[in-house]
Amino acid sequence: MKTINEIQKIIIEIGKIINSPKELLTVFNSPQPDGTPYINTNNNQYHYIIEERGNIFQKKSTDSLDLLIYWIVSDIVFDISVEYELNHRKENKDSRRLIFEHELHLFKKINNAWYEKRKKEIEITLINAPYEDI
């Protein structure tokens, strides 16, 4: 299992590939007051936890470093893509169009398998909640 510091180094290297703002690249190992995800490890498992004020909103566990890194990077890519959409908003278009497009653009730079994974997740999202252009 990788340590938090080793995971942090991986995230920083990925952040360089997608030109991420540095403030999005911090990996925490304890709860943060604003609900920022953090990681802990036990029983040879990585746990990716979103907790705020003692309430756990989401906890995902895996023994796969690749999957853990994907979860972390997905949040970073989403934040970057939302900011991109805000700066390039297209009137009368569902904002997810630009967000999803930009997410895929960034994942393509990082890892083709992650690109394909995110693409499938988006397809499932759109089956359940299609675009709603005005």
Secondary structure in CASP SS format (residue, H / E / C, confidence):
PFRMAT SS
TARGET T0000
AUTHOR 0000-0000-0000
METHOD secondary structure of the structure
MODEL  1
M C 1.00
K C 1.00
T C 1.00
I H 1.00
N H 1.00
E H 1.00
I H 1.00
Q H 1.00
K H 1.00
I H 1.00
I H 1.00
I H 1.00
E H 1.00
I H 1.00
G H 1.00
K H 1.00
I H 1.00
I C 1.00
N C 1.00
S C 1.00
P C 1.00
K H 1.00
E H 1.00
L H 1.00
L C 1.00
T C 1.00
V C 1.00
F E 1.00
N C 1.00
S C 1.00
P C 1.00
Q C 1.00
P C 1.00
D C 1.00
G C 1.00
T C 1.00
P C 1.00
Y E 1.00
I E 1.00
N E 1.00
T E 1.00
N E 1.00
N C 1.00
N C 1.00
Q E 1.00
Y E 1.00
H E 1.00
Y E 1.00
I E 1.00
I E 1.00
E E 1.00
E E 1.00
R C 1.00
G C 1.00
N E 1.00
I E 1.00
F E 1.00
Q E 1.00
K E 1.00
K E 1.00
S E 1.00
T E 1.00
D C 1.00
S C 1.00
L H 1.00
D H 1.00
L H 1.00
L H 1.00
I H 1.00
Y H 1.00
W H 1.00
I H 1.00
V H 1.00
S H 1.00
D H 1.00
I H 1.00
V H 1.00
F H 1.00
D H 1.00
I H 1.00
S H 1.00
V H 1.00
E H 1.00
Y H 1.00
E H 1.00
L H 1.00
N H 1.00
H C 1.00
R C 1.00
K C 1.00
E C 1.00
N C 1.00
K C 1.00
D C 1.00
S H 1.00
R H 1.00
R H 1.00
L H 1.00
I H 1.00
F H 1.00
E H 1.00
H H 1.00
E H 1.00
L H 1.00
H H 1.00
L H 1.00
F H 1.00
K H 1.00
K H 1.00
I H 1.00
N C 1.00
N H 1.00
A H 1.00
W H 1.00
Y H 1.00
E H 1.00
K H 1.00
R H 1.00
K H 1.00
K H 1.00
E H 1.00
I H 1.00
E H 1.00
I H 1.00
T H 1.00
L H 1.00
I H 1.00
N H 1.00
A C 1.00
P C 1.00
Y C 1.00
E C 1.00
D C 1.00
I C 1.00
END
